[in-house]
Amino acid sequence: MTRSKWFLHAGRSLEVRDHRIMTTFEIWIHEDDQPLCRHSTLSLRDAAAGLAAGRDVLGQAMECAIRDVEAGRFCLEPSPALVAAE
């Protein structure tokens, strides 16, 4: 099941989502239901170990992505792979 969190930034309605790829979670920023760019990755093993220890590591990674966008530490340019696919 995909998790998502909505947030506003510079007048834009954005969403951070996890995408499960095999044994990895990818943290993506979306706008208008379209992926803009990948922020980070998290291994399924690390996420499961965090849950076993009582920590929501995936949720923390998603919050980190939001903070990075809001602080201007992460550029919201479309991923080159997404641009090439168009």
Number of C-alpha atoms within 10 A of each C-alpha: 6 8 12 16 14 13 12 11 12 8 6 10 12 22 21 25 22 24 17 16 11 8 10 16 22 19 24 21 26 20 15 10 9 12 17 22 21 20 22 15 17 17 16 16 12 14 19 15 14 14 13 10 10 9 13 14 17 23 15 11 21 24 13 15 22 22 13 14 18 14 10 10 10 14 11 15 10 15 13 10 9 11 10 7 6 5
